[in-house]
Amino acid sequence: MPVKYLSPEWINAYNATVTADDAVRKALKGKSAVIQMVIADSPAGGEIRYALRIGDGTVAVSLGDAADAEVTIRQSYETSAQLNRGELDGAKAFTQGKVKISGKMMTMMQLQRPLAEVQKALDTIDTEY
């Protein structure tokens, strides 16, 4: 049964999926970061905000803000959905100005490959946009 993108059910599926994925654990081994995601223009209206916490082989997301975020990523709902569906490359979206990143850029550069493993795991979630 599909889950609505960025809904609490999708967040739960995200956490369950990445927790069970050995490739994600391996890719994130020794890494740590807190990333704030801000998604504008959601179909429900307004922004959706969620925090991504990475800690030595683990990753978890939660709805809301992270006061300790090292990086903030801002994008529209449409851009976020295209990235999640694999229709748009993250680096290309950034260079095109569709994704805005503020904070510790070096952190994002170091997490580029590990986050690609997270995205592969997310591709297995039956998601409705």
The first five atom37 places (N, CA, C, CB, O) and aatype in JSON, in Angstrom:
{
  "aatype": [12, 14, 19, 11, 18, 10, 15, 14, 6, 17, 9, 2, 0, 18, 2, 0, 16, 19, 16, 0, 3, 3, 0, 19, 1, 11, 0, 10, 11, 7, 11, 15, 0, 19, 9, 5, 12, 19, 9, 0, 3, 15, 14, 0, 7, 7, 6, 9, 1, 18, 0, 10, 1, 9, 7, 3, 7, 16, 19, 0, 19, 15, 10, 7, 3, 0, 0, 3, 0, 6, 19, 16, 9, 1, 5, 15, 18, 6, 16, 15, 0, 5, 10, 2, 1, 7, 6, 10, 3, 7, 0, 11, 0, 13, 16, 5, 7, 11, 19, 11, 9, 15, 7, 11, 12, 12, 16, 12, 12, 5, 10, 5, 1, 14, 10, 0, 6, 19, 5, 11, 0, 10, 3, 16, 9, 3, 16, 6, 18],
  "atom_mask": [
    [1, 1, 1, 1, 1],
    [1, 1, 1, 1, 1],
    [1, 1, 1, 1, 1],
    [1, 1, 1, 1, 1],
    [1, 1, 1, 1, 1],
    [1, 1, 1, 1, 1],
    [1, 1, 1, 1, 1],
    [1, 1, 1, 1, 1],
    [1, 1, 1, 1, 1],
    [1, 1, 1, 1, 1],
    [1, 1, 1, 1, 1],
    [1, 1, 1, 1, 1],
    [1, 1, 1, 1, 1],
    [1, 1, 1, 1, 1],
    [1, 1, 1, 1, 1],
    [1, 1, 1, 1, 1],
    [1, 1, 1, 1, 1],
    [1, 1, 1, 1, 1],
    [1, 1, 1, 1, 1],
    [1, 1, 1, 1, 1],
    [1, 1, 1, 1, 1],
    [1, 1, 1, 1, 1],
    [1, 1, 1, 1, 1],
    [1, 1, 1, 1, 1],
    [1, 1, 1, 1, 1],
    [1, 1, 1, 1, 1],
    [1, 1, 1, 1, 1],
    [1, 1, 1, 1, 1],
    [1, 1, 1, 1, 1],
    [1, 1, 1, 0, 1],
    [1, 1, 1, 1, 1],
    [1, 1, 1, 1, 1],
    [1, 1, 1, 1, 1],
    [1, 1, 1, 1, 1],
    [1, 1, 1, 1, 1],
    [1, 1, 1, 1, 1],
    [1, 1, 1, 1, 1],
    [1, 1, 1, 1, 1],
    [1, 1, 1, 1, 1],
    [1, 1, 1, 1, 1],
    [1, 1, 1, 1, 1],
    [1, 1, 1, 1, 1],
    [1, 1, 1, 1, 1],
    [1, 1, 1, 1, 1],
    [1, 1, 1, 0, 1],
    [1, 1, 1, 0, 1],
    [1, 1, 1, 1, 1],
    [1, 1, 1, 1, 1],
    [1, 1, 1, 1, 1],
    [1, 1, 1, 1, 1],
    [1, 1, 1, 1, 1],
    [1, 1, 1, 1, 1],
    [1, 1, 1, 1, 1],
    [1, 1, 1, 1, 1],
    [1, 1, 1, 0, 1],
    [1, 1, 1, 1, 1],
    [1, 1, 1, 0, 1],
    [1, 1, 1, 1, 1],
    [1, 1, 1, 1, 1],
    [1, 1, 1, 1, 1],
    [1, 1, 1, 1, 1],
    [1, 1, 1, 1, 1],
    [1, 1, 1, 1, 1],
    [1, 1, 1, 0, 1],
    [1, 1, 1, 1, 1],
    [1, 1, 1, 1, 1],
    [1, 1, 1, 1, 1],
    [1, 1, 1, 1, 1],
    [1, 1, 1, 1, 1],
    [1, 1, 1, 1, 1],
    [1, 1, 1, 1, 1],
    [1, 1, 1, 1, 1],
    [1, 1, 1, 1, 1],
    [1, 1, 1, 1, 1],
    [1, 1, 1, 1, 1],
    [1, 1, 1, 1, 1],
    [1, 1, 1, 1, 1],
    [1, 1, 1, 1, 1],
    [1, 1, 1, 1, 1],
    [1, 1, 1, 1, 1],
    [1, 1, 1, 1, 1],
    [1, 1, 1, 1, 1],
    [1, 1, 1, 1, 1],
    [1, 1, 1, 1, 1],
    [1, 1, 1, 1, 1],
    [1, 1, 1, 0, 1],
    [1, 1, 1, 1, 1],
    [1, 1, 1, 1, 1],
    [1, 1, 1, 1, 1],
    [1, 1, 1, 0, 1],
    [1, 1, 1, 1, 1],
    [1, 1, 1, 1, 1],
    [1, 1, 1, 1, 1],
    [1, 1, 1, 1, 1],
    [1, 1, 1, 1, 1],
    [1, 1, 1, 1, 1],
    [1, 1, 1, 0, 1],
    [1, 1, 1, 1, 1],
    [1, 1, 1, 1, 1],
    [1, 1, 1, 1, 1],
    [1, 1, 1, 1, 1],
    [1, 1, 1, 1, 1],
    [1, 1, 1, 0, 1],
    [1, 1, 1, 1, 1],
    [1, 1, 1, 1, 1],
    [1, 1, 1, 1, 1],
    [1, 1, 1, 1, 1],
    [1, 1, 1, 1, 1],
    [1, 1, 1, 1, 1],
    [1, 1, 1, 1, 1],
    [1, 1, 1, 1, 1],
    [1, 1, 1, 1, 1],
    [1, 1, 1, 1, 1],
    [1, 1, 1, 1, 1],
    [1, 1, 1, 1, 1],
    [1, 1, 1, 1, 1],
    [1, 1, 1, 1, 1],
    [1, 1, 1, 1, 1],
    [1, 1, 1, 1, 1],
    [1, 1, 1, 1, 1],
    [1, 1, 1, 1, 1],
    [1, 1, 1, 1, 1],
    [1, 1, 1, 1, 1],
    [1, 1, 1, 1, 1],
    [1, 1, 1, 1, 1],
    [1, 1, 1, 1, 1],
    [1, 1, 1, 1, 1],
    [1, 1, 1, 1, 1],
    [1, 1, 1, 1, 1]
  ],
  "atom_positions": [
    [[0.84, -1.18, 0.0], [0.0, 0.0, 0.0], [0.89, 1.24, 0.0], [-0.96, 0.0, 1.22], [1.75, 1.38, 0.87]],
    [[0.69, 2.14, -0.95], [1.56, 3.31, -1.02], [1.36, 4.28, 0.15], [1.32, 4.04, -2.33], [0.27, 4.38, 0.72]],
    [[2.44, 4.97, 0.5], [2.38, 6.0, 1.53], [2.57, 7.36, 0.87], [3.47, 5.76, 2.62], [3.32, 7.49, -0.09]],
    [[1.88, 8.35, 1.39], [1.94, 9.7, 0.84], [3.3, 10.32, 1.15], [0.78, 10.59, 1.4], [3.73, 10.33, 2.3]],
    [[3.95, 10.83, 0.12], [5.28, 11.43, 0.25], [5.29, 12.52, 1.33], [5.73, 12.01, -1.09], [4.43, 13.4, 1.34]],
    [[6.25, 12.45, 2.21], [6.5, 13.39, 3.3], [5.45, 13.36, 4.41], [6.58, 14.77, 2.75], [5.46, 14.22, 5.29]],
    [[4.56, 12.38, 4.39], [3.58, 12.22, 5.46], [4.23, 11.53, 6.65], [2.34, 11.4, 4.96], [5.33, 10.99, 6.53]],
    [[3.57, 11.55, 7.82], [4.11, 10.79, 8.95], [4.31, 9.31, 8.63], [3.19, 10.93, 10.16], [5.25, 8.68, 9.12]],
    [[3.43, 8.74, 7.8], [3.57, 7.33, 7.41], [4.81, 7.13, 6.54], [2.31, 6.86, 6.65], [5.5, 6.12, 6.67]],
    [[5.1, 8.1, 5.67], [6.3, 8.02, 4.84], [7.56, 8.13, 5.71], [6.29, 9.13, 3.76], [8.54, 7.43, 5.49]],
    [[7.52, 9.02, 6.7], [8.64, 9.17, 7.63], [8.88, 7.83, 8.35], [8.36, 10.31, 8.66], [10.03, 7.41, 8.5]],
    [[7.81, 7.18, 8.79], [7.95, 5.87, 9.45], [8.54, 4.83, 8.51], [6.59, 5.38, 9.97], [9.41, 4.05, 8.9]],
    [[8.07, 4.82, 7.25], [8.59, 3.88, 6.25], [10.06, 4.18, 5.96], [7.76, 3.94, 4.95], [10.86, 3.26, 5.82]],
    [[10.41, 5.45, 5.88], [11.8, 5.88, 5.67], [12.68, 5.28, 6.76], [11.92, 7.45, 5.66], [13.68, 4.62, 6.47]],
    [[12.3, 5.52, 8.02], [13.11, 5.04, 9.13], [13.24, 3.52, 9.14], [12.53, 5.51, 10.45], [14.33, 2.99, 9.36]],
    [[12.15, 2.82, 8.91], [12.18, 1.35, 8.89], [13.06, 0.84, 7.76], [10.76, 0.79, 8.76], [13.81, -0.12, 7.94]],
    [[12.97, 1.47, 6.6], [13.72, 1.03, 5.43], [15.22, 1.22, 5.61], [13.25, 1.78, 4.2], [15.99, 0.3, 5.35]],
    [[15.63, 2.4, 6.05], [17.08, 2.65, 6.18], [17.68, 1.89, 7.34], [17.34, 4.15, 6.34], [18.86, 1.52, 7.3]],
    [[16.9, 1.66, 8.38], [17.4, 0.89, 9.53], [17.71, -0.55, 9.14], [16.38, 0.92, 10.68], [18.65, -1.15, 9.65]],
    [[16.92, -1.09, 8.23], [17.08, -2.49, 7.82], [18.09, -2.69, 6.7], [15.75, -3.04, 7.39], [18.35, -3.83, 6.32]],
    [[18.67, -1.63, 6.18], [19.53, -1.72, 4.99], [21.01, -1.75, 5.38], [19.25, -0.54, 4.05], [21.54, -0.77, 5.9]],
    [[21.67, -2.9, 5.11], [23.09, -3.04, 5.44], [23.98, -2.08, 4.66], [23.54, -4.46, 5.18], [24.97, -1.58, 5.19]],
    [[23.63, -1.81, 3.4], [24.44, -0.89, 2.58], [24.4, 0.52, 3.15], [23.93, -0.89, 1.12], [25.41, 1.23, 3.1]],
    [[23.27, 0.92, 3.69], [23.15, 2.25, 4.32], [24.04, 2.29, 5.55], [21.68, 2.56, 4.7], [24.8, 3.24, 5.74]],
    [[23.95, 1.27, 6.4], [24.79, 1.24, 7.61], [26.27, 1.31, 7.25], [24.51, -0.02, 8.43], [27.03, 2.05, 7.88]],
    [[26.67, 0.55, 6.26], [28.08, 0.55, 5.84], [28.5, 1.91, 5.31], [28.32, -0.54, 4.77], [29.57, 2.41, 5.64]],
    [[27.65, 2.53, 4.47], [27.97, 3.83, 3.87], [28.07, 4.94, 4.91], [26.92, 4.19, 2.84], [28.84, 5.89, 4.74]],
    [[27.3, 4.83, 5.98], [27.27, 5.89, 7.0], [28.19, 5.62, 8.18], [25.86, 6.06, 7.5], [28.26, 6.43, 9.11]],
    [[28.9, 4.49, 8.16], [29.82, 4.16, 9.25], [30.84, 5.29, 9.43], [30.55, 2.81, 8.96], [31.49, 5.7, 8.47]],
    [[30.96, 5.78, 10.65], [31.91, 6.84, 10.95], [31.45, 8.24, 10.6], [0.0, 0.0, 0.0], [32.19, 9.2, 10.8]],
    [[30.25, 8.37, 10.08], [29.72, 9.68, 9.68], [28.73, 10.19, 10.72], [29.03, 9.6, 8.29], [28.05, 9.41, 11.39]],
    [[28.66, 11.51, 10.86], [27.63, 12.09, 11.71], [27.28, 13.48, 11.17], [28.09, 12.18, 13.19], [28.15, 14.22, 10.71]],
    [[26.0, 13.8, 11.24], [25.52, 15.1, 10.78], [24.06, 15.25, 11.16], [25.72, 15.27, 9.25], [23.36, 14.26, 11.37]],
    [[23.62, 16.49, 11.23], [22.21, 16.8, 11.39], [21.84, 17.76, 10.27], [21.89, 17.41, 12.83], [22.42, 18.84, 10.15]],
    [[20.88, 17.35, 9.46], [20.48, 18.12, 8.29], [19.01, 18.49, 8.42], [20.73, 17.32, 6.97], [18.16, 17.63, 8.67]],
    [[18.72, 19.76, 8.25], [17.34, 20.25, 8.26], [16.85, 20.33, 6.83], [17.24, 21.63, 8.97], [17.47, 20.98, 5.99]],
    [[15.74, 19.68, 6.54], [15.13, 19.73, 5.22], [13.92, 20.66, 5.29], [14.71, 18.29, 4.73], [13.08, 20.55, 6.19]],
    [[13.83, 21.57, 4.32], [12.69, 22.48, 4.24], [12.11, 22.34, 2.83], [13.11, 23.98, 4.54], [12.76, 22.67, 1.84]],
    [[10.88, 21.86, 2.77], [10.21, 21.6, 1.5], [9.06, 22.61, 1.36], [9.69, 20.12, 1.41], [8.11, 22.57, 2.13]],
    [[9.16, 23.5, 0.39], [8.16, 24.55, 0.18], [7.07, 24.08, -0.77], [8.82, 25.83, -0.37], [7.24, 23.12, -1.52]],
    [[5.95, 24.77, -0.72], [4.85, 24.56, -1.67], [4.31, 23.14, -1.67], [5.32, 24.92, -3.07], [4.04, 22.57, -2.73]],
    [[4.14, 22.57, -0.49], [3.59, 21.2, -0.43], [2.13, 21.22, -0.86], [3.73, 20.61, 0.99], [1.46, 22.25, -0.74]],
    [[1.63, 20.09, -1.37], [0.22, 20.03, -1.77], [-0.74, 20.36, -0.63], [-0.09, 18.64, -2.31], [-1.85, 20.84, -0.87]],
    [[-0.32, 20.1, 0.6], [-1.15, 20.41, 1.76], [-1.12, 21.9, 2.09], [-0.69, 19.59, 2.98], [-1.89, 22.39, 2.92]],
    [[-0.21, 22.63, 1.43], [-0.05, 24.06, 1.67], [1.08, 24.33, 2.64], [0.0, 0.0, 0.0], [1.22, 23.66, 3.66]],
    [[1.89, 25.3, 2.3], [2.99, 25.68, 3.18], [4.2, 24.79, 3.09], [0.0, 0.0, 0.0], [4.41, 24.08, 2.11]],
    [[5.0, 24.85, 4.15], [6.26, 24.11, 4.2], [6.1, 22.81, 4.97], [7.35, 24.96, 4.83], [5.28, 22.68, 5.88]],
    [[6.92, 21.85, 4.58], [7.11, 20.64, 5.37], [8.56, 20.67, 5.8], [6.75, 19.31, 4.56], [9.46, 20.86, 4.98]],
    [[8.78, 20.49, 7.09], [10.14, 20.53, 7.63], [10.42, 19.2, 8.31], [10.33, 21.72, 8.62], [9.6, 18.7, 9.09]],
    [[11.58, 18.63, 8.0], [11.98, 17.42, 8.71], [13.48, 17.42, 8.91], [11.54, 16.16, 7.95], [14.22, 18.05, 8.15]],
    [[13.91, 16.71, 9.93], [15.32, 16.64, 10.29], [15.85, 15.25, 9.97], [15.53, 16.97, 11.77], [15.18, 14.25, 10.2]],
    [[17.05, 15.22, 9.45], [17.76, 14.0, 9.11], [18.97, 13.92, 10.05], [18.2, 13.96, 7.59], [19.84, 14.78, 10.03]],
    [[19.0, 12.87, 10.87], [20.11, 12.69, 11.82], [20.92, 11.46, 11.43], [19.57, 12.55, 13.28], [20.39, 10.35, 11.34]],
    [[22.2, 11.69, 11.21], [23.13, 10.63, 10.84], [24.1, 10.45, 11.99], [23.88, 10.96, 9.49], [24.67, 11.42, 12.49]],
    [[24.29, 9.21, 12.42], [25.21, 8.94, 13.52], [25.87, 7.59, 13.42], [0.0, 0.0, 0.0], [25.26, 6.58, 13.76]],
    [[27.1, 7.56, 12.94], [27.94, 6.37, 12.88], [27.2, 5.1, 12.43], [28.55, 6.12, 14.22], [27.08, 4.13, 13.18]],
    [[26.72, 5.14, 11.21], [26.09, 3.96, 10.64], [24.58, 3.97, 10.71], [0.0, 0.0, 0.0], [23.92, 3.07, 10.18]],
    [[24.02, 4.97, 11.36], [22.57, 5.05, 11.46], [22.06, 6.34, 10.84], [22.13, 4.95, 12.92], [22.8, 7.32, 10.71]],
    [[20.8, 6.31, 10.45], [20.13, 7.51, 9.97], [18.68, 7.43, 10.39], [20.27, 7.66, 8.41], [18.06, 6.37, 10.34]],
    [[18.14, 8.57, 10.81], [16.74, 8.64, 11.2], [16.2, 10.01, 10.85], [16.55, 8.35, 12.72], [16.91, 11.02, 10.92]],
    [[14.93, 10.04, 10.47], [14.28, 11.31, 10.17], [13.1, 11.51, 11.11], [13.82, 11.37, 8.69], [12.5, 10.55, 11.61]],
    [[12.79, 12.79, 11.34], [11.63, 13.14, 12.14], [11.06, 14.44, 11.61], [11.99, 13.27, 13.66], [11.79, 15.32, 11.15]],
    [[9.75, 14.55, 11.67], [9.11, 15.79, 11.23], [9.46, 16.9, 12.21], [7.56, 15.61, 11.13], [9.64, 16.67, 13.4]],
    [[9.56, 18.12, 11.68], [9.85, 19.27, 12.53], [11.25, 19.8, 12.3], [0.0, 0.0, 0.0], [11.92, 19.45, 11.33]],
    [[11.67, 20.65, 13.22], [12.96, 21.33, 13.11], [14.01, 20.69, 14.0], [12.81, 22.79, 13.46], [13.7, 20.09, 15.03]],
    [[15.26, 20.83, 13.59], [16.4, 20.4, 14.38], [17.18, 21.64, 14.78], [17.31, 19.39, 13.58], [17.81, 22.28, 13.94]],
    [[17.14, 21.99, 16.05], [17.84, 23.18, 16.53], [19.35, 23.07, 16.33], [17.53, 23.41, 18.01], [20.04, 24.08, 16.23]],
    [[19.86, 21.84, 16.26], [21.29, 21.61, 16.13], [21.73, 21.3, 14.69], [21.7, 20.48, 17.04], [22.8, 20.74, 14.48]],
    [[20.91, 21.67, 13.72], [21.23, 21.37, 12.31], [22.53, 22.05, 11.89], [20.09, 21.81, 11.39], [22.76, 23.23, 12.17]],
    [[23.37, 21.28, 11.2], [24.62, 21.8, 10.66], [24.42, 22.32, 9.24], [25.7, 20.73, 10.69], [25.16, 23.19, 8.77]],
    [[23.42, 21.77, 8.58], [23.14, 22.09, 7.18], [21.63, 22.23, 7.03], [23.71, 21.0, 6.21], [20.87, 21.47, 7.63]],
    [[21.2, 23.2, 6.22], [19.79, 23.32, 5.86], [19.67, 23.22, 4.35], [19.19, 24.66, 6.39], [20.37, 23.91, 3.62]],
    [[18.77, 22.37, 3.9], [18.52, 22.19, 2.47], [17.09, 22.64, 2.19], [18.75, 20.7, 2.03], [16.14, 22.14, 2.8]],
    [[16.95, 23.59, 1.27], [15.63, 24.12, 0.91], [15.35, 23.8, -0.56], [15.56, 25.66, 1.16], [16.21, 23.92, -1.43]],
    [[14.11, 23.37, -0.8], [13.69, 23.06, -2.17], [12.17, 23.06, -2.22], [14.26, 21.69, -2.64], [11.5, 23.01, -1.19]],
    [[11.64, 23.1, -3.42], [10.2, 23.02, -3.58], [9.76, 21.56, -3.45], [9.75, 23.6, -4.95], [10.58, 20.64, -3.55]],
    [[8.48, 21.37, -3.22], [7.92, 20.02, -3.16], [8.18, 19.29, -4.48], [6.4, 20.06, -2.85], [8.58, 18.13, -4.48]],
    [[7.95, 19.97, -5.58], [8.13, 19.34, -6.91], [9.57, 18.88, -7.11], [7.74, 20.32, -8.03], [9.81, 17.76, -7.58]],
    [[10.54, 19.73, -6.75], [11.95, 19.35, -6.87], [12.25, 18.16, -5.96], [12.87, 20.54, -6.52], [12.91, 17.21, -6.37]],
    [[11.77, 18.22, -4.73], [11.99, 17.13, -3.78], [11.41, 15.82, -4.31], [11.37, 17.47, -2.42], [12.05, 14.77, -4.22]],
    [[10.2, 15.89, -4.85], [9.56, 14.69, -5.4], [10.36, 14.15, -6.59], [8.11, 14.99, -5.82], [10.54, 12.94, -6.71]],
    [[10.83, 15.04, -7.46], [11.63, 14.6, -8.61], [12.92, 13.93, -8.15], [11.96, 15.8, -9.54], [13.33, 12.91, -8.71]],
    [[13.55, 14.48, -7.14], [14.77, 13.88, -6.59], [14.46, 12.51, -6.0], [15.41, 14.78, -5.52], [15.19, 11.55, -6.24]],
    [[13.38, 12.42, -5.24], [13.03, 11.15, -4.6], [12.65, 10.08, -5.61], [11.89, 11.36, -3.62], [12.91, 8.9, -5.39]],
    [[12.04, 10.48, -6.71], [11.67, 9.52, -7.76], [12.86, 9.16, -8.65], [10.54, 10.08, -8.62], [12.75, 8.27, -9.49]],
    [[13.99, 9.85, -8.49], [15.17, 9.59, -9.32], [15.11, 10.26, -10.67], [0.0, 0.0, 0.0], [15.87, 9.9, -11.57]],
    [[14.23, 11.22, -10.84], [14.09, 11.93, -12.11], [15.04, 13.11, -12.23], [12.66, 12.4, -12.27], [15.22, 13.66, -13.31]],
    [[15.64, 13.51, -11.11], [16.53, 14.67, -11.08], [17.72, 14.33, -10.2], [15.79, 15.94, -10.56], [17.56, 13.78, -9.11]],
    [[18.9, 14.66, -10.66], [20.14, 14.45, -9.91], [20.32, 15.59, -8.91], [21.36, 14.35, -10.88], [20.13, 16.76, -9.25]],
    [[20.7, 15.26, -7.68], [20.86, 16.26, -6.63], [21.89, 17.33, -6.96], [0.0, 0.0, 0.0], [21.64, 18.52, -6.73]],
    [[23.04, 16.93, -7.5], [24.08, 17.91, -7.85], [23.59, 18.84, -8.96], [25.37, 17.2, -8.29], [23.85, 20.04, -8.92]],
    [[22.89, 18.28, -9.93], [22.35, 19.1, -11.01], [21.29, 20.07, -10.48], [21.75, 18.19, -12.11], [21.25, 21.24, -10.87]],
    [[20.43, 19.58, -9.59], [19.4, 20.44, -9.01], [20.04, 21.6, -8.24], [18.49, 19.62, -8.07], [19.54, 22.73, -8.28]],
    [[21.14, 21.32, -7.55], [21.86, 22.37, -6.82], [22.44, 23.4, -7.79], [22.97, 21.75, -5.95], [22.28, 24.61, -7.59]],
    [[23.13, 22.93, -8.83], [23.75, 23.88, -9.77], [22.72, 24.67, -10.56], [24.67, 23.13, -10.75], [23.0, 25.78, -11.01]],
    [[21.51, 24.12, -10.72], [20.43, 24.82, -11.4], [19.68, 25.77, -10.46], [19.45, 23.82, -12.0], [18.78, 26.49, -10.89]],
    [[20.06, 25.78, -9.19], [19.41, 26.66, -8.22], [18.08, 26.14, -7.71], [0.0, 0.0, 0.0], [17.34, 26.87, -7.05]],
    [[17.76, 24.89, -8.0], [16.5, 24.31, -7.53], [16.6, 23.84, -6.08], [16.09, 23.13, -8.42], [15.59, 23.69, -5.39]],
    [[17.82, 23.62, -5.63], [18.08, 23.22, -4.25], [19.06, 24.23, -3.67], [18.65, 21.75, -4.18], [20.1, 24.51, -4.25]],
    [[18.7, 24.78, -2.52], [19.56, 25.74, -1.82], [20.1, 25.08, -0.56], [18.77, 27.06, -1.46], [19.35, 24.5, 0.22]],
    [[21.42, 25.16, -0.39], [22.06, 24.55, 0.77], [22.78, 25.64, 1.54], [23.04, 23.42, 0.34], [23.54, 26.42, 0.96]],
    [[22.54, 25.69, 2.84], [23.27, 26.63, 3.7], [23.85, 25.86, 4.87], [22.33, 27.79, 4.2], [23.35, 24.81, 5.27]],
    [[24.92, 26.4, 5.42], [25.59, 25.73, 6.53], [26.91, 25.14, 6.08], [0.0, 0.0, 0.0], [27.6, 25.7, 5.22]],
    [[27.26, 24.02, 6.66], [28.56, 23.39, 6.43], [28.56, 22.63, 5.1], [28.93, 22.45, 7.59], [28.14, 21.47, 5.04]],
    [[29.03, 23.27, 4.06], [29.07, 22.66, 2.73], [30.0, 21.45, 2.69], [29.52, 23.68, 1.68], [29.73, 20.49, 1.97]],
    [[31.07, 21.48, 3.45], [32.0, 20.35, 3.48], [31.28, 19.09, 3.99], [33.23, 20.68, 4.37], [31.55, 17.99, 3.51]],
    [[30.4, 19.25, 4.94], [29.62, 18.12, 5.44], [28.82, 17.5, 4.32], [28.68, 18.57, 6.58], [28.8, 16.28, 4.17]],
    [[28.15, 18.33, 3.53], [27.35, 17.81, 2.42], [28.22, 17.11, 1.38], [26.56, 18.94, 1.77], [27.82, 16.08, 0.83]],
    [[29.38, 17.66, 1.11], [30.28, 17.03, 0.13], [30.71, 15.65, 0.64], [31.52, 17.93, -0.13], [30.78, 14.71, -0.14]],
    [[31.0, 15.54, 1.92], [31.42, 14.26, 2.5], [30.29, 13.24, 2.54], [31.97, 14.48, 3.9], [30.53, 12.03, 2.56]],
    [[29.06, 13.72, 2.56], [27.9, 12.83, 2.66], [27.28, 12.49, 1.3], [26.86, 13.45, 3.54], [26.31, 11.73, 1.24]],
    [[27.83, 13.03, 0.22], [27.22, 12.82, -1.1], [27.06, 11.33, -1.43], [28.07, 13.5, -2.17], [25.96, 10.9, -1.79]],
    [[28.11, 10.56, -1.31], [28.02, 9.12, -1.62], [27.18, 8.35, -0.6], [29.42, 8.51, -1.68], [26.33, 7.55, -1.0]],
    [[27.39, 8.58, 0.71], [26.54, 7.87, 1.67], [25.04, 8.18, 1.49], [26.96, 8.23, 3.08], [24.21, 7.28, 1.63]],
    [[24.71, 9.42, 1.2], [23.3, 9.76, 1.0], [22.73, 9.13, -0.27], [23.13, 11.28, 0.95], [21.53, 8.91, -0.37]],
    [[23.6, 8.84, -1.24], [23.15, 8.11, -2.43], [22.7, 6.7, -2.05], [24.28, 8.04, -3.51], [21.75, 6.18, -2.63]],
    [[23.35, 6.09, -1.08], [22.94, 4.77, -0.58], [21.6, 4.87, 0.14], [24.02, 4.18, 0.37], [20.74, 4.0, 0.01]],
    [[21.42, 5.94, 0.89], [20.13, 6.16, 1.55], [19.04, 6.27, 0.49], [20.16, 7.45, 2.44], [17.97, 5.68, 0.64]],
    [[19.31, 7.02, -0.58], [18.3, 7.19, -1.63], [17.96, 5.86, -2.3], [18.8, 8.19, -2.67], [16.8, 5.62, -2.64]],
    [[18.96, 5.01, -2.5], [18.69, 3.69, -3.09], [17.7, 2.91, -2.21], [20.0, 2.88, -3.26], [16.8, 2.24, -2.72]],
    [[17.89, 3.0, -0.9], [16.97, 2.32, 0.02], [15.59, 2.94, -0.07], [17.5, 2.39, 1.47], [14.59, 2.22, -0.05]],
    [[15.51, 4.26, -0.16], [14.21, 4.94, -0.24], [13.45, 4.58, -1.51], [14.39, 6.44, -0.16], [12.22, 4.62, -1.54]],
    [[14.19, 4.25, -2.54], [13.56, 3.87, -3.83], [12.65, 2.66, -3.66], [14.64, 3.58, -4.89], [11.78, 2.42, -4.5]],
    [[12.84, 1.89, -2.6], [12.03, 0.68, -2.41], [10.7, 0.98, -1.71], [12.81, -0.34, -1.6], [9.86, 0.08, -1.61]],
    [[10.5, 2.19, -1.23], [9.25, 2.55, -0.57], [8.19, 2.85, -1.62], [9.44, 3.76, 0.38], [8.42, 3.66, -2.52]],
    [[7.04, 2.22, -1.52], [5.92, 2.46, -2.43], [5.32, 3.82, -2.05], [4.83, 1.31, -2.34], [4.57, 3.94, -1.09]],
    [[5.67, 4.85, -2.84], [5.35, 6.23, -2.48], [4.35, 6.83, -3.47], [6.63, 7.08, -2.44], [4.45, 6.64, -4.68]],
    [[3.4, 7.53, -2.91], [2.39, 8.27, -3.7], [2.71, 9.75, -3.58], [0.92, 7.96, -3.2], [2.93, 10.26, -2.49]],
    [[2.73, 10.44, -4.73], [3.08, 11.87, -4.74], [1.87, 12.73, -4.96], [4.11, 12.17, -5.8], [1.98, 13.96, -5.0]]
  ]
}
